[in-house]
Amino acid sequence: MPDAPDIPDPRFLAGVDLFNRGEFFDAHEVWEDLWHECGSADRRFYQSLIQAAVAAYHYSRGNATGASRLYHSGRRYMEPFRPAYLGLVIDAFWDAMAAHLAGASAPTIVLEVV
């Protein structure tokens, strides 16, 4: 697993805020900008977040198949960052995403100091 920086990029936190407000497409845009500029060690982490945001966006627009596909690939991409990275508790996040895609609740990103 890559070493986590002490201070997350402000764009990561801005994407978290947008995601938690249900602005999934906008979160994806912010994280995509970060993904283009990040080091190779973090690329899969941000790609995974992008896929989660797009999965939630597809789900909100009735595209359950696309949402499911992105959910599964995003979860796989984030495996090396378990159990937590940049304060994101990986399994809890993906469990929230699974519940959201099952229609149970809106997903949120909870950042914790671990």
Buried (B, 14 or more C-beta within 10 A) or exposed (E): EBEBEEEBBEBBBBBBEBBBEBBBBBBBBBBBBBBEEBEEEBBBBBBBBBBBBBBBBBBBEEBBEBBBBBBEBBBEBBEBBEEBBBBBBBEBBBEBBBEBBEEEEBBBBEBEEE
